[in-house]
Amino acid sequence: MITLIGSPFVRAFLWVSLRSSAIAAPLVLCPIQQLHAADWQDPSPHHARSVPVDENVRLEVLDWGGPGRPVVLLAGLGNTAHVFDDFAPKLAHSYHVYGITRRGYGASSCPDEGYAAERLAEDVLGVIDALGLDRPVLMGHSIAGEELSVIGARHGDRIAALVYMDAAADRTPGGRANTDPRLQELRKILPATRASPNPSASDRASFSAYQFYWKTRLIGVTLPEAEFRNMFNSTPDGKVDGTKAPARVGRAIQAGVEKPDYTQIRVPILSFVAFYGIEDCLRSYQLDGPTGRATCETAAAVSRASRKDGIKAFKNDAPQARVVELTDAKHYLFISNEEEVLSEVRSFMASLH
């Protein structure tokens, strides 16, 4: 399975963009509350609360309401629960939907430690306890697969099911993304230096301009404005400034990943896998012409073959899993393929006892 840090050409352009957006933000910057412009209001219909999960650590929890079974959404690396601001209300038509911003990001506390997968999983369980949720379904995007896998393998009695959204992967140094020789060869074909250019001053002129930059020049989709306002600082005149979260947080989370043991997960699993398109590669590395397209066709074919092998290994370890392959999707597949994801999730949820 391929995720943000596993994709041979998606991980590079996202990493370069986020790194270049951090304009000399001091490492001590640990915002614990949202800093929105006074004249801007988050339009997503959620209620926000702060939930204690550890000593001096509180997490932002968004509650979109809704009937029926509780569903908890977990964001990918660098994101907050606001990344689901458009997706969650549609899910809330059928389920009671919550979103958790993990420690280190957005309005959650930003402690010096506690970023290993097991501790982050304990944070999620702490929220489940605090809210009194009865065996919720956990849905995680990208690196949130770490929390899902730990909880599924060690605390399966606490949850009803798991939904991986481009999230099931072995991110350890010995995992497929770091050892598959085919992907190693791709790194020679698609070096990180060919990634998308940094955002210009006009791209940073406003959050709406930054949304347009992400969609047209970066990843082919954009994120809710509230998500950008929780990820990035802003200047008094409304320009997008440096990232709010210190770089050490992301490094600590990536250093604290675990090798997943899917064989120990007994609950039902739904896993979405995005197969990125050639156009994504062309945009990511600013390639064009016949040579550029041929390079990206090779990259897509190799990446697809590697991911197919990953799916087989995953299903061998977790035979109860249903895997949905999304062709020409984006990493943020709940945005790029929203209707398909919602449909599959509703069908999966209907099958649960």
Secondary structure as UniProt FT lines:
FT   TURN            4..6
FT   TURN            8..9
FT   HELIX           10..21
FT   TURN            27..28
FT   TURN            38..39
FT   STRAND          47..54
FT   TURN            55..56
FT   STRAND          57..65
FT   STRAND          70..74
FT   TURN            77..78
FT   HELIX           81..84
FT   TURN            85..86
FT   HELIX           87..91
FT   TURN            92..94
FT   STRAND          96..101
FT   TURN            103..104
FT   TURN            106..107
FT   HELIX           117..131
FT   STRAND          137..141
FT   HELIX           142..144
FT   HELIX           145..154
FT   HELIX           156..158
FT   STRAND          161..165
FT   TURN            173..174
FT   HELIX           176..179
FT   HELIX           181..189
FT   HELIX           192..194
FT   TURN            201..204
FT   HELIX           207..213
FT   HELIX           214..218
FT   HELIX           225..231
FT   STRAND          232..234
FT   TURN            236..237
FT   STRAND          240..243
FT   HELIX           247..255
FT   HELIX           262..264
FT   STRAND          269..275
FT   HELIX           278..284
FT   TURN            285..286
FT   HELIX           289..317
FT   TURN            319..320
FT   STRAND          321..327
FT   HELIX           333..336
FT   HELIX           338..350
//
